[in-house]
């Protein structure tokens, strides 16, 4: 089974073929991505790129362009002052499937 380390949106991910992963929100209208591999694991052999492995491309297909993550609650509190403020935040992600590692 082939595995590769790729760089998407400034973050590195270890991926395998036919795997889905959640990456930071991609620009609107993006259907497919093709990125280079930083590292390739093919069975017992491992190839490390400087900075990328030559001739290795990873094809990605956008399954869902926008998915919301879990809600994070942020509470600011000042003791003995009767002051508190609560905010919530839901990060947006894109759901991507790895089509092939060539």
Number of C-alpha atoms within 10 A of each C-alpha: 8 15 18 25 19 21 15 15 10 8 9 13 15 15 20 19 17 13 12 17 16 16 17 16 16 19 10 8 8 10 14 14 15 15 15 22 27 22 20 22 16 12 9 6 8 13 15 15 14 9 10 19 16 13 8 16 18 21 16 21 17 20 15 13 17 17 16 12 13 10 10 11 10 11 10 10 12 9 8 6 7 7 9 10 9 9 9 9 12 12 12 16 18 19 18 22 20 21 19 16 21 11
